[in-house]
Amino acid sequence: MKMKVSIIVPIYNVESYLPACIESLIHQSYSNIEIILVNDGSSDHCKDIVDEYASSDSRIIPIHKINSGPAEARRTGINSAQGDYIAFCDGDDYLPLDAIEQLVAASDNGNIDIVAGTVTYVYPNLVKKRIPLYMSGSVNDKWLYINHLIRMNIPWMLVAKIFKKELFNGVQMPTFKVGQDAIVMLQLATNAGSIYYIDSSLYCYNQRFSSATYNLSKPFLIDFYRYAQFIYSLFEDVPNDIVVDAVKFFKLRHFVLILHKGGANLFPITSELRALYKAYGSQLKAWERILFLSFDIHLYFGQVVNSLIIELRKIKLRLTKCIISYA
């Protein structure tokens, strides 16, 4: 019997993208699917779009709920899923028409826990850029794989993958404003007994340029800190030195990003962080090292250096926009 795949789509105010997303799902070459459309309290016409498609395709399960964020929308979809595997697609993105077929074909008749491909970024002028595949075939060392995830050598995204449904048993899904994919992906990888990567782009991720924001709100920065602490708590007692080292490096690097985003007044540099810098600072990027050392000299000096780094990154973003627009 063909395995069933539940595709969970969290939806919030994406009416201009949603029809293309749903069309890409209902026309998948692999037909044994259910499409769980979770409208997370959208204030635009997403509800009407969901209901219209659900009325014409029995595989679509419409769910309308009060807005509570993408983590809760995904959790709602998972709780409703009846498939052997679970896949994710955001409501403003879309899948190649053979994406699910390729993933299922690589699952060894349902014996692989996680099957993954790669992602293609789609820019406003339809220029496409594929994310490189960092590995292919079977993942033989799960802890080495988790090490690469924590170090961000491998994208954390939950998309372009299928997951055995039972992997979600016991998985925590905090409603932080950031880091939700990372938290869930790391837990799923820990639960998995087998992981397989195929060299194929299986997800189209729409990119929309927006103004770079570096001084973020206090609640966002607190969540940014809390999600890093959550990941640290998941793995600090793992009996694997490679993973423990990766988590310590992650804690340091994430703190530097908090400084970069304007959180120096909320989270000062501690003796623990100085010790982490001594041990892992050489693994940071050059600008990250400069930023940490600048803030460690003096708060004001760090803010001046950070302002210069922000301006340079804004210039880089504008140049990227120009290159993409003329490509």
Backbone bond lengths (Angstrom), bond angles and torsions (degrees), N, CA, C in turn:
res aa  C-N    CA-C-N  psi(-1)  N-CA   C-N-CA  omega(-1)  CA-C   N-CA-C  phi
1 M - - - 1.460 - - 1.532 109.51 -
2 K 1.321 116.83 137.24 1.454 121.44 -179.17 1.520 110.37 -67.12
3 M 1.314 115.09 137.21 1.455 119.68 178.63 1.526 110.69 -70.37
4 K 1.311 114.98 145.25 1.452 120.80 -179.94 1.522 109.76 -97.79
5 V 1.323 115.86 137.98 1.464 121.77 179.55 1.528 108.80 -116.88
6 S 1.318 115.74 126.40 1.467 121.71 174.90 1.519 108.64 -95.39
7 I 1.321 116.76 119.02 1.471 121.44 178.69 1.524 107.71 -101.62
8 I 1.322 115.96 116.36 1.464 121.57 -176.17 1.521 109.39 -101.26
9 V 1.345 115.11 126.60 1.459 121.38 -175.59 1.529 109.58 -122.33
10 P 1.348 118.71 100.64 1.461 120.15 172.10 1.536 109.38 -74.02
11 I 1.332 116.07 133.79 1.465 120.69 -171.71 1.528 109.53 -129.60
12 Y 1.325 116.05 129.80 1.465 119.53 174.40 1.528 109.62 -152.04
13 N 1.313 116.18 108.32 1.472 123.42 173.63 1.532 113.10 51.80
14 V 1.327 115.51 53.70 1.471 120.74 179.35 1.535 110.10 -128.11
15 E 1.326 116.39 40.62 1.463 120.24 -171.69 1.522 113.01 -58.96
16 S 1.328 118.75 -30.95 1.465 120.10 -177.23 1.535 111.81 -76.54
17 Y 1.329 117.72 -18.76 1.461 122.28 -178.52 1.526 112.69 -104.93
18 L 1.329 116.53 -23.77 1.458 120.89 -169.05 1.527 114.46 -60.94
19 P 1.351 120.39 -43.34 1.472 118.33 179.80 1.522 113.16 -57.32
20 A 1.341 117.34 -43.39 1.475 120.11 179.40 1.529 110.51 -63.51
21 C 1.337 116.51 -37.72 1.464 120.44 177.73 1.524 110.14 -61.60
22 I 1.329 117.03 -51.73 1.463 120.73 -176.87 1.530 110.92 -64.93
23 E 1.326 117.10 -39.93 1.471 120.44 178.16 1.523 110.77 -58.59
24 S 1.329 116.56 -39.62 1.466 119.63 -179.45 1.526 111.48 -67.66
25 L 1.318 117.34 -22.97 1.466 121.03 -179.41 1.524 111.76 -87.32
26 I 1.333 116.94 -44.08 1.468 118.64 -176.77 1.531 111.50 -70.88
27 H 1.342 116.79 -19.35 1.465 120.03 179.53 1.528 112.63 -102.30
28 Q 1.331 117.27 18.21 1.459 119.64 175.11 1.525 110.26 -58.92
29 S 1.328 116.01 140.70 1.472 120.16 179.28 1.527 111.42 -67.67
30 Y 1.315 117.10 -23.05 1.464 121.53 174.24 1.525 106.88 -93.16
31 S 1.313 117.07 115.27 1.471 120.76 -167.91 1.522 114.93 -93.46
32 N 1.341 118.18 -17.78 1.462 119.38 -176.43 1.529 109.87 -81.85
33 I 1.322 114.24 72.59 1.458 121.26 -176.62 1.519 109.31 -133.13
34 E 1.317 114.86 158.68 1.455 120.86 163.62 1.524 106.97 -123.57
35 I 1.313 116.06 142.33 1.464 121.68 -174.91 1.518 107.26 -114.92
36 I 1.313 116.02 108.27 1.467 121.29 -175.97 1.526 108.39 -98.38
37 L 1.325 115.60 104.52 1.462 121.84 -177.81 1.524 108.34 -95.33
38 V 1.333 116.23 109.07 1.466 121.22 -176.17 1.527 108.46 -103.70
39 N 1.331 115.84 98.11 1.458 121.57 178.50 1.530 108.45 -79.92
40 D 1.327 115.34 108.71 1.461 121.54 -172.32 1.532 111.52 -89.85
41 G 1.328 115.50 58.66 1.462 120.41 176.06 1.515 114.23 70.18
42 S 1.322 117.73 34.69 1.470 120.92 179.92 1.529 110.86 -59.18
43 S 1.335 115.51 143.54 1.463 120.53 178.39 1.528 112.00 -100.47
44 D 1.336 117.55 -0.86 1.466 120.87 177.29 1.534 108.54 -98.01
45 H 1.332 117.97 -147.17 1.460 120.98 -175.65 1.531 113.67 -96.91
46 C 1.340 117.73 18.70 1.471 120.24 -178.75 1.527 111.58 -59.73
47 K 1.319 117.63 -39.35 1.464 120.07 -178.73 1.530 110.81 -59.05
48 D 1.330 116.34 -45.23 1.462 120.47 -179.55 1.524 111.03 -64.00
49 I 1.334 116.81 -40.02 1.467 121.05 179.81 1.524 109.88 -64.22
50 V 1.328 116.30 -45.54 1.465 120.72 179.03 1.520 110.90 -59.04
51 D 1.324 116.51 -48.13 1.467 120.30 -177.19 1.528 111.77 -65.71
52 E 1.318 116.72 -36.12 1.469 119.98 -179.92 1.528 110.52 -65.11
53 Y 1.329 116.86 -45.38 1.463 119.26 179.11 1.523 111.17 -68.37
54 A 1.326 117.10 -37.97 1.470 120.16 -179.42 1.519 111.39 -63.81
55 S 1.315 117.44 -29.99 1.461 120.77 -179.14 1.521 112.50 -72.39
56 S 1.329 117.02 -17.36 1.462 119.67 -175.96 1.526 113.75 -112.82
57 D 1.344 118.18 -3.17 1.466 121.20 -179.90 1.526 108.21 -142.08
58 S 1.323 116.50 113.82 1.463 121.15 -175.43 1.525 112.87 -69.03
59 R 1.322 117.80 -13.33 1.466 120.12 178.76 1.525 111.90 -78.34
60 I 1.326 116.69 -11.96 1.461 120.87 -177.99 1.520 109.76 -88.44
61 I 1.339 115.68 128.66 1.460 122.23 175.95 1.528 107.47 -111.05
62 P 1.330 118.06 108.77 1.462 120.16 -179.86 1.532 111.15 -86.21
63 I 1.307 116.21 132.95 1.467 121.54 175.32 1.525 107.59 -129.84
64 H 1.336 116.28 126.22 1.453 121.52 177.01 1.522 108.58 -116.62
65 K 1.311 116.25 127.14 1.464 120.28 -176.24 1.522 110.36 -140.33
66 I 1.325 114.93 165.13 1.458 121.01 174.67 1.524 108.99 -68.33
67 N 1.312 116.48 142.18 1.465 120.86 -177.64 1.526 111.56 -58.90
68 S 1.333 115.37 125.48 1.468 120.46 177.40 1.523 111.69 -145.64
69 G 1.337 117.44 10.77 1.455 120.66 175.13 1.515 113.65 98.01
70 P 1.335 116.12 162.50 1.469 121.02 -174.81 1.522 114.46 -64.44
71 A 1.332 118.36 -32.02 1.471 119.70 -179.92 1.522 110.44 -63.79
72 E 1.336 116.71 -44.75 1.461 120.21 179.11 1.526 110.85 -68.78
73 A 1.337 116.80 -35.28 1.469 119.65 177.78 1.528 110.24 -63.33
74 R 1.317 116.62 -43.32 1.464 119.90 177.78 1.525 111.21 -65.06
75 R 1.335 116.09 -42.22 1.468 119.44 179.49 1.532 110.56 -60.54
76 T 1.328 116.20 -41.83 1.463 120.57 177.84 1.522 110.70 -60.63
77 G 1.324 116.28 -43.12 1.459 120.56 178.93 1.514 112.32 -64.80
78 I 1.329 116.88 -41.83 1.468 120.98 179.53 1.524 110.55 -62.74
79 N 1.324 116.28 -41.95 1.466 119.94 -179.53 1.528 112.08 -65.28
80 S 1.329 116.83 -24.28 1.470 120.60 -179.67 1.519 112.62 -93.10
81 A 1.327 117.17 -12.15 1.465 121.12 -171.44 1.520 112.01 -69.59
82 Q 1.323 115.93 138.62 1.462 123.18 177.63 1.528 112.30 -114.18
83 G 1.330 117.44 3.18 1.459 121.16 -175.58 1.519 113.52 -80.38
84 D 1.324 115.51 164.73 1.464 121.74 172.41 1.520 110.59 -73.76
85 Y 1.333 115.13 -35.02 1.457 122.49 178.49 1.525 109.34 -121.00
86 I 1.328 115.24 156.54 1.460 122.19 175.88 1.523 108.36 -121.51
87 A 1.332 115.37 135.56 1.464 122.43 173.81 1.529 107.97 -126.29
88 F 1.324 115.92 159.72 1.463 120.84 -179.86 1.521 110.25 -125.34
89 C 1.328 114.85 145.87 1.466 121.16 172.50 1.518 107.56 -148.46
90 D 1.312 118.00 126.53 1.462 120.41 176.15 1.524 109.95 -74.20
91 G 1.318 115.78 151.48 1.456 120.86 -173.73 1.512 115.44 -67.54
92 D 1.325 118.13 -12.83 1.460 120.28 178.10 1.528 112.35 -107.35
93 D 1.329 117.45 13.32 1.455 122.51 176.42 1.524 109.54 -120.85
94 Y 1.343 117.80 -173.39 1.462 119.86 179.26 1.525 110.00 -157.07
95 L 1.328 115.21 164.56 1.459 121.81 -179.31 1.519 111.30 -109.37
96 P 1.341 118.26 144.85 1.465 119.62 164.54 1.527 108.85 -57.53
97 L 1.318 117.02 150.44 1.463 119.94 -170.24 1.530 113.86 -68.69
98 D 1.322 117.77 -16.56 1.470 119.44 177.95 1.527 112.21 -108.91
99 A 1.320 118.18 16.52 1.462 121.36 -174.26 1.524 112.08 -61.08
100 I 1.331 117.19 -51.51 1.458 119.89 -177.50 1.527 110.70 -66.58
101 E 1.330 116.97 -37.92 1.464 120.27 178.39 1.528 110.88 -60.26
102 Q 1.331 117.47 -43.48 1.464 119.95 179.39 1.527 111.64 -64.44
103 L 1.321 116.70 -41.64 1.460 120.41 -178.71 1.529 111.14 -65.47
104 V 1.340 116.30 -44.14 1.462 119.94 -179.52 1.532 110.16 -66.85
105 A 1.323 117.26 -39.31 1.459 120.86 -179.60 1.528 111.87 -61.44
106 A 1.333 116.26 -29.26 1.467 120.23 -179.24 1.525 112.77 -89.98
107 S 1.339 116.97 3.50 1.465 120.33 -174.16 1.519 113.37 -85.20
108 D 1.332 118.08 1.37 1.474 121.97 -178.87 1.528 110.30 55.38
109 N 1.338 114.36 53.00 1.473 121.12 179.22 1.527 113.00 55.73
110 G 1.336 114.60 37.49 1.459 119.43 175.99 1.510 115.22 86.22
111 N 1.326 117.47 11.59 1.462 120.59 -178.95 1.525 113.57 -90.86
112 I 1.327 117.57 -12.01 1.463 121.60 179.04 1.522 108.83 -95.13
113 D 1.321 117.13 134.02 1.463 121.16 -176.34 1.528 112.79 -76.15
114 I 1.329 115.90 -42.27 1.474 120.89 179.02 1.518 108.37 -131.05
115 V 1.329 116.15 126.09 1.462 121.29 173.08 1.529 107.01 -118.04
116 A 1.321 116.70 132.53 1.461 120.65 -172.51 1.522 111.38 -135.45
117 G 1.317 115.05 148.71 1.454 123.00 170.35 1.513 108.68 -121.57
118 T 1.307 116.71 -150.50 1.454 120.03 178.30 1.529 109.77 -125.85
119 V 1.340 115.88 178.97 1.459 123.72 -170.71 1.520 109.71 -120.51
120 T 1.329 115.71 145.63 1.461 121.51 172.50 1.525 109.70 -113.75
121 Y 1.339 116.54 126.64 1.464 121.15 174.12 1.528 108.43 -79.73
122 V 1.318 116.23 132.57 1.463 121.76 177.94 1.527 108.19 -114.73
123 Y 1.332 116.79 116.28 1.455 121.63 -175.94 1.529 111.00 -90.66
124 P 1.352 117.46 166.65 1.472 119.90 -172.74 1.521 115.37 -54.85
125 N 1.340 117.75 -30.93 1.471 119.18 178.97 1.525 111.73 -93.36
126 L 1.355 115.96 18.93 1.466 124.84 177.22 1.525 113.70 71.04
127 V 1.339 116.87 9.47 1.464 118.94 169.89 1.526 107.99 -66.20
128 K 1.330 116.43 136.74 1.458 120.98 -176.49 1.525 110.55 -117.88
129 K 1.335 115.12 142.71 1.460 121.32 177.88 1.520 108.68 -135.99
130 R 1.316 116.15 116.77 1.463 120.77 -177.87 1.520 110.85 -84.93
131 I 1.336 115.91 135.39 1.461 120.76 174.01 1.529 108.35 -71.54
132 P 1.317 118.34 131.49 1.473 119.32 -179.03 1.524 111.90 -60.56
133 L 1.301 115.98 147.87 1.456 121.40 174.80 1.524 108.23 -83.51
134 Y 1.315 116.51 121.40 1.462 120.66 -174.44 1.520 112.76 -86.63
135 M 1.323 116.28 -15.30 1.459 120.26 177.02 1.515 107.82 -158.81
136 S 1.308 117.03 161.51 1.457 120.48 176.74 1.523 109.12 -144.21
137 G 1.334 114.67 155.51 1.447 119.89 -178.80 1.517 111.93 78.94
138 S 1.324 116.47 -158.53 1.462 121.61 -176.26 1.516 111.73 -73.92
139 V 1.331 115.05 141.66 1.461 121.68 172.30 1.527 107.24 -89.73
140 N 1.308 116.57 110.20 1.462 120.57 -172.53 1.529 113.67 -86.82
141 D 1.328 116.71 -24.39 1.467 120.74 -179.00 1.523 108.15 -123.74
142 K 1.338 116.33 101.31 1.462 120.65 -176.17 1.524 112.19 -60.63
143 W 1.328 117.37 -39.44 1.462 119.88 -176.50 1.522 111.61 -71.46
144 L 1.321 116.64 -34.27 1.463 119.16 174.36 1.525 109.74 -65.35
145 Y 1.325 116.60 -38.62 1.460 121.46 176.64 1.527 110.77 -62.00
146 I 1.327 117.30 -44.79 1.465 120.91 179.15 1.524 110.07 -64.97
147 N 1.332 117.27 -36.40 1.453 121.05 174.10 1.525 111.02 -57.00
148 H 1.327 117.33 -45.26 1.471 120.57 179.47 1.526 111.14 -66.74
149 L 1.329 117.23 -35.88 1.466 119.74 176.33 1.522 111.10 -63.02
150 I 1.321 116.55 -49.06 1.459 120.54 -177.89 1.521 111.24 -61.75
151 R 1.323 116.51 -38.20 1.471 120.37 179.07 1.526 112.76 -79.15
152 M 1.327 116.09 0.91 1.471 123.06 177.65 1.526 111.81 64.69
153 N 1.329 117.45 25.43 1.459 120.88 171.33 1.524 110.96 -74.03
154 I 1.325 115.91 -25.27 1.458 123.25 178.07 1.522 107.53 -118.57
155 P 1.338 119.28 132.15 1.468 120.27 179.92 1.521 112.36 -57.77
156 W 1.332 115.67 142.93 1.454 122.17 -178.44 1.525 112.94 -83.59
157 M 1.300 118.47 -8.44 1.455 121.35 -170.31 1.529 112.55 -55.32
158 L 1.321 115.85 140.00 1.460 121.75 177.83 1.521 112.22 -80.76
159 V 1.308 117.32 -13.51 1.462 121.20 -177.23 1.519 110.68 -80.22
160 A 1.347 115.66 169.35 1.472 122.96 -177.33 1.518 111.87 63.38
161 K 1.331 116.07 28.66 1.465 121.61 -178.05 1.530 109.60 -144.82
162 I 1.335 115.59 158.82 1.453 121.06 164.48 1.523 107.93 -123.42
163 F 1.329 115.73 143.61 1.453 122.82 -176.74 1.524 109.45 -126.01
164 K 1.326 117.12 134.46 1.456 119.68 170.93 1.528 108.76 -56.00
165 K 1.317 116.69 134.85 1.459 119.82 -174.41 1.524 112.47 -59.73
166 E 1.337 116.61 -37.06 1.466 118.78 -176.08 1.524 113.20 -66.88
167 L 1.344 117.78 -15.14 1.460 120.10 177.16 1.528 111.70 -62.92
168 F 1.328 116.96 -23.19 1.460 120.90 -176.47 1.525 112.63 -81.01
169 N 1.332 117.01 -7.96 1.470 119.59 178.48 1.526 110.01 -61.31
170 G 1.307 116.17 121.96 1.461 120.93 178.33 1.512 115.21 81.26
171 V 1.325 118.47 -1.35 1.466 120.80 -179.49 1.528 109.84 -72.62
172 Q 1.318 115.56 128.19 1.464 121.08 177.55 1.527 109.26 -85.69
173 M 1.336 115.65 139.26 1.459 120.93 -178.86 1.531 109.30 -131.29
174 P 1.336 117.72 73.68 1.462 120.63 179.83 1.532 111.08 -60.38
175 T 1.311 115.77 149.85 1.468 120.52 -176.98 1.525 111.13 -93.67
176 F 1.325 117.18 43.09 1.458 120.14 174.30 1.528 109.37 -63.83
177 K 1.322 115.78 155.42 1.462 120.45 179.55 1.524 112.02 -78.29
178 V 1.297 117.19 -2.57 1.459 121.87 -177.61 1.529 108.01 -152.46
179 G 1.330 116.16 153.33 1.451 120.27 171.49 1.513 116.25 82.75
180 Q 1.337 117.78 10.87 1.462 119.24 -175.12 1.524 112.08 -65.19
181 D 1.329 117.81 -42.57 1.461 120.22 178.71 1.530 111.15 -61.02
182 A 1.324 116.18 -43.46 1.466 120.46 -177.96 1.518 110.91 -61.65
183 I 1.324 116.48 -46.04 1.462 120.81 -177.51 1.520 110.73 -61.28
184 V 1.332 116.57 -45.11 1.465 120.19 -177.42 1.527 110.56 -72.34
185 M 1.330 117.73 -44.19 1.460 120.97 -177.00 1.524 111.65 -61.47
186 L 1.323 117.10 -40.66 1.461 120.11 -179.89 1.529 111.27 -65.72
187 Q 1.317 117.58 -37.89 1.466 120.24 178.10 1.532 111.13 -69.37
188 L 1.343 116.78 -41.01 1.458 119.97 178.69 1.530 110.82 -63.61
189 A 1.330 116.29 -41.33 1.468 119.94 178.46 1.527 110.69 -63.34
190 T 1.327 116.76 -37.36 1.462 120.64 177.67 1.529 110.88 -65.18
191 N 1.326 116.86 -39.03 1.469 121.32 -178.71 1.524 112.90 -74.56
192 A 1.329 116.75 -22.51 1.468 120.52 -172.49 1.523 112.21 -74.85
193 G 1.333 114.39 143.30 1.456 120.03 172.93 1.506 112.34 -98.42
194 S 1.352 116.61 -17.39 1.468 120.66 -179.09 1.522 109.31 -150.52
195 I 1.335 115.29 138.29 1.469 122.78 -178.70 1.517 107.62 -136.64
196 Y 1.324 116.04 136.62 1.469 120.04 -177.63 1.523 109.63 -137.89
197 Y 1.336 116.58 131.74 1.466 122.73 179.18 1.530 109.99 -109.65
198 I 1.324 115.81 137.04 1.466 120.34 174.97 1.523 109.10 -116.23
199 D 1.315 115.56 144.97 1.464 121.78 -175.67 1.525 109.47 -83.61
200 S 1.319 115.48 74.42 1.461 120.26 -178.22 1.527 109.38 -154.04
201 S 1.327 116.73 140.15 1.463 121.06 176.70 1.524 108.87 -83.92
202 L 1.329 116.07 119.68 1.455 121.10 -169.87 1.526 113.04 -123.71
203 Y 1.330 116.82 14.26 1.461 119.60 -179.18 1.519 109.02 -155.53
204 C 1.316 117.05 136.14 1.466 122.97 178.46 1.519 108.90 -110.52
205 Y 1.311 115.13 114.36 1.467 123.02 -171.38 1.530 108.39 -107.20
206 N 1.321 116.49 106.49 1.461 120.93 -178.43 1.528 110.97 -68.19
207 Q 1.321 115.59 126.98 1.461 122.03 -179.84 1.522 109.68 -104.99
208 R 1.334 114.52 129.63 1.468 118.92 177.90 1.520 107.48 -126.27
209 F 1.326 116.13 114.28 1.459 119.61 -179.67 1.518 109.79 -65.54
210 S 1.309 115.09 139.12 1.465 120.26 173.97 1.520 107.68 -141.64
211 S 1.312 116.26 167.71 1.454 120.08 -178.24 1.523 109.86 -64.07
212 A 1.319 115.74 133.21 1.462 119.52 178.95 1.518 110.09 -67.29
213 T 1.320 117.65 130.61 1.458 122.35 179.68 1.525 108.12 -118.73
214 Y 1.337 114.72 123.56 1.457 118.83 -175.80 1.527 112.25 -113.75
215 N 1.339 118.45 -32.13 1.451 120.51 176.84 1.517 107.71 -95.01
216 L 1.299 116.50 97.60 1.446 122.06 -171.32 1.518 110.33 -96.78
217 S 1.330 115.57 169.28 1.456 120.77 -177.18 1.526 110.98 -67.09
218 K 1.334 114.61 156.51 1.459 120.02 179.34 1.530 112.11 -59.37
219 P 1.360 119.74 -45.35 1.469 118.86 178.32 1.524 113.09 -59.39
220 F 1.349 117.01 -38.96 1.462 120.35 178.84 1.522 110.51 -64.39
221 L 1.327 116.63 -45.17 1.464 120.40 -178.76 1.526 111.19 -64.28
222 I 1.320 116.23 -37.78 1.467 119.26 177.94 1.522 109.76 -64.39
223 D 1.333 117.44 -43.36 1.461 120.28 177.25 1.523 111.21 -65.18
224 F 1.329 116.49 -36.48 1.462 121.26 177.88 1.523 109.85 -60.21
225 Y 1.328 116.29 -39.07 1.460 121.75 177.37 1.529 110.90 -71.78
226 R 1.330 116.07 -44.23 1.471 120.53 -175.84 1.527 111.70 -64.04
227 Y 1.333 116.80 -37.57 1.464 117.80 -178.55 1.529 111.33 -67.68
228 A 1.336 116.67 -35.01 1.469 119.21 175.89 1.527 110.55 -65.82
229 Q 1.341 116.25 -40.40 1.454 119.63 177.98 1.529 111.11 -65.00
230 F 1.324 116.28 -34.98 1.464 120.82 178.69 1.529 110.21 -62.67
231 I 1.324 116.56 -46.88 1.465 120.26 178.73 1.523 110.29 -63.21
232 Y 1.316 116.70 -40.30 1.463 120.24 178.35 1.529 110.29 -59.87
233 S 1.336 116.04 -41.25 1.464 120.00 -178.67 1.533 112.05 -68.13
234 L 1.335 117.12 -28.40 1.456 120.43 -179.96 1.528 112.55 -65.98
235 F 1.343 115.84 -32.55 1.468 118.91 -167.70 1.525 115.24 -124.20
236 E 1.330 118.03 -0.75 1.467 117.57 -174.15 1.524 112.60 -65.29
237 D 1.341 118.22 -24.09 1.460 120.46 -179.47 1.529 113.05 -105.91
238 V 1.337 116.42 11.53 1.465 119.69 178.45 1.534 109.33 -67.49
239 P 1.323 118.67 131.38 1.476 121.01 -178.43 1.524 111.76 -78.51
240 N 1.318 116.16 56.16 1.462 120.74 179.51 1.526 107.57 -145.32
241 D 1.328 116.26 112.56 1.463 120.81 -173.35 1.520 112.56 -61.94
242 I 1.321 117.54 -35.40 1.461 120.85 -179.10 1.523 110.69 -62.69
243 V 1.329 116.46 -44.30 1.463 120.76 -179.70 1.522 110.71 -69.35
244 V 1.327 117.68 -41.45 1.465 120.64 178.54 1.521 110.31 -59.78
245 D 1.333 117.36 -43.47 1.464 121.19 176.76 1.527 110.99 -61.48
246 A 1.324 116.73 -42.38 1.465 120.93 -179.61 1.516 110.85 -62.28
247 V 1.320 117.13 -41.21 1.463 121.22 -179.43 1.525 110.80 -66.39
248 K 1.306 117.39 -40.21 1.466 120.04 178.20 1.530 110.80 -64.80
249 F 1.323 116.13 -42.09 1.462 119.47 176.02 1.533 110.78 -62.81
250 F 1.346 115.73 -42.10 1.461 120.08 178.69 1.521 110.76 -59.62
251 K 1.320 117.36 -41.73 1.462 120.84 -179.43 1.524 110.80 -62.06
252 L 1.330 116.75 -41.94 1.465 120.86 177.95 1.520 111.04 -65.54
253 R 1.324 116.16 -50.39 1.471 119.46 -175.84 1.524 110.87 -64.14
254 H 1.315 116.40 -38.84 1.455 119.12 179.78 1.524 110.86 -65.04
255 F 1.328 117.48 -36.25 1.455 120.08 177.42 1.529 110.59 -64.21
256 V 1.323 117.02 -39.51 1.473 119.99 177.34 1.534 109.96 -61.14
257 L 1.326 117.08 -39.73 1.469 120.03 178.05 1.523 110.86 -66.32
258 I 1.321 118.01 -33.26 1.465 120.79 175.00 1.523 110.06 -64.11
259 L 1.325 117.07 -43.43 1.466 120.29 175.62 1.527 110.39 -58.35
260 H 1.322 115.50 -43.92 1.461 121.28 -178.12 1.526 111.86 -62.98
261 K 1.328 116.82 -32.91 1.454 121.35 -178.06 1.521 113.35 -89.27
262 G 1.331 117.77 6.99 1.460 120.95 173.67 1.503 114.95 98.24
263 G 1.323 118.32 21.49 1.460 120.55 -175.71 1.514 115.40 -99.55
264 A 1.339 118.46 16.26 1.465 120.28 -175.65 1.519 112.28 -64.18
265 N 1.333 117.37 -32.82 1.460 120.23 179.51 1.530 112.25 -72.72
266 L 1.334 116.10 -25.83 1.461 120.48 -179.17 1.519 112.31 -85.70
267 F 1.348 115.73 -35.72 1.465 120.12 -172.12 1.531 109.35 -131.73
268 P 1.316 117.86 90.29 1.466 120.15 -179.95 1.523 111.83 -71.22
269 I 1.315 115.65 161.90 1.463 121.25 178.00 1.525 109.17 -74.02
270 T 1.325 115.26 125.99 1.465 121.60 -178.37 1.524 110.51 -103.37
271 S 1.319 115.28 170.82 1.467 119.48 177.45 1.526 110.61 -64.05
272 E 1.347 117.15 -32.60 1.470 120.16 177.34 1.522 110.48 -63.09
273 L 1.333 116.82 -42.77 1.460 120.50 -179.31 1.523 111.02 -68.28
274 R 1.326 117.00 -36.01 1.466 119.69 176.21 1.533 109.93 -63.49
275 A 1.328 116.63 -38.73 1.464 120.02 177.80 1.526 110.83 -66.67
276 L 1.337 116.59 -38.90 1.467 120.22 176.73 1.524 110.40 -64.85
277 Y 1.342 116.45 -38.89 1.469 118.90 178.82 1.528 110.28 -64.33
278 K 1.312 116.53 -40.32 1.471 119.88 179.53 1.521 110.74 -61.61
279 A 1.329 115.89 -36.71 1.465 120.10 -176.85 1.524 112.82 -83.86
280 Y 1.332 117.19 -35.81 1.472 120.09 -169.81 1.529 113.83 -125.50
281 G 1.327 117.71 1.69 1.464 120.04 -176.79 1.518 113.75 -58.93
282 S 1.321 117.30 -32.30 1.465 120.59 -178.98 1.530 111.75 -65.11
283 Q 1.343 117.63 -18.03 1.463 121.27 -179.42 1.531 112.54 -87.61
284 L 1.338 116.49 -8.89 1.462 120.30 177.88 1.519 110.69 -75.72
285 K 1.327 115.82 160.37 1.464 120.39 171.43 1.530 108.61 -68.58
286 A 1.329 115.77 159.98 1.473 119.87 -175.01 1.531 111.15 -59.14
287 W 1.339 117.69 -44.96 1.466 119.36 -177.83 1.522 111.39 -67.50
288 E 1.323 117.28 -29.05 1.460 120.44 177.79 1.527 110.82 -69.91
289 R 1.332 116.38 -39.47 1.471 119.81 176.66 1.519 110.77 -64.16
290 I 1.324 115.93 -45.11 1.469 120.38 179.95 1.528 110.38 -59.72
291 L 1.321 116.10 -42.35 1.460 120.27 -177.76 1.524 111.44 -65.50
292 F 1.325 116.84 -45.96 1.464 119.96 179.87 1.527 110.33 -59.77
293 L 1.320 116.76 -48.74 1.464 120.43 -177.71 1.520 111.39 -64.61
294 S 1.335 117.65 -35.45 1.466 121.11 179.62 1.523 111.02 -65.12
295 F 1.317 116.83 -45.57 1.461 119.62 178.34 1.525 111.07 -68.48
296 D 1.324 117.07 -30.05 1.464 119.54 179.21 1.524 111.61 -71.12
297 I 1.341 116.64 -25.07 1.470 120.50 175.75 1.531 109.97 -72.58
298 H 1.357 115.32 -51.24 1.473 120.20 179.89 1.518 109.05 -167.79
299 L 1.325 116.31 144.19 1.460 120.84 -179.12 1.529 111.52 -56.44
300 Y 1.341 117.13 -46.83 1.459 119.98 -177.34 1.525 110.86 -64.28
301 F 1.330 117.07 -42.75 1.461 120.56 179.50 1.530 110.07 -62.16
302 G 1.306 116.30 -41.63 1.458 119.80 177.39 1.518 112.23 -61.58
303 Q 1.339 117.22 -39.83 1.461 120.54 179.95 1.525 111.63 -65.74
304 V 1.322 116.47 -38.03 1.472 120.10 177.87 1.529 110.15 -65.23
305 V 1.320 116.88 -47.40 1.466 120.52 179.46 1.525 110.06 -62.64
306 N 1.325 116.88 -40.55 1.460 120.26 -179.81 1.522 111.08 -64.02
307 S 1.334 117.28 -38.46 1.472 120.52 178.11 1.526 110.62 -60.86
308 L 1.325 116.67 -40.32 1.467 120.37 177.97 1.534 110.59 -64.79
309 I 1.321 116.44 -43.32 1.467 120.43 179.01 1.516 110.64 -62.48
310 I 1.340 117.09 -41.55 1.465 121.17 179.05 1.516 111.23 -61.02
311 E 1.332 116.59 -44.43 1.469 119.79 -179.93 1.520 110.80 -63.32
312 L 1.318 117.01 -40.64 1.462 120.16 178.20 1.526 111.10 -63.62
313 R 1.327 116.98 -38.89 1.467 120.56 179.90 1.531 111.05 -70.62
314 K 1.342 117.08 -33.03 1.460 120.27 175.71 1.528 110.89 -66.17
315 I 1.330 115.46 -40.87 1.466 119.53 176.77 1.521 110.23 -61.40
316 K 1.322 116.14 -42.34 1.470 120.60 178.19 1.524 110.74 -61.40
317 L 1.353 117.07 -41.09 1.463 120.74 178.85 1.524 110.82 -63.14
318 R 1.343 117.11 -42.66 1.478 119.84 179.20 1.523 110.80 -64.15
319 L 1.322 116.37 -40.66 1.462 119.50 177.59 1.518 111.52 -63.32
320 T 1.334 116.15 -39.41 1.464 120.49 177.94 1.516 110.55 -62.34
321 K 1.341 117.22 -42.44 1.466 121.25 177.66 1.529 110.52 -58.89
322 C 1.340 115.30 -43.93 1.467 119.39 -178.65 1.531 110.84 -64.84
323 I 1.318 116.17 -42.64 1.469 119.67 -179.09 1.518 110.07 -63.93
324 I 1.344 115.95 -44.11 1.474 119.83 -179.91 1.521 110.63 -64.82
325 S 1.346 117.70 -40.79 1.469 120.45 -175.49 1.531 111.88 -69.17
326 Y 1.318 116.62 -23.99 1.469 119.18 179.82 1.524 113.00 -102.36
327 A 1.318 116.21 0.69 1.472 119.08 -178.20 1.520 110.72 -70.81
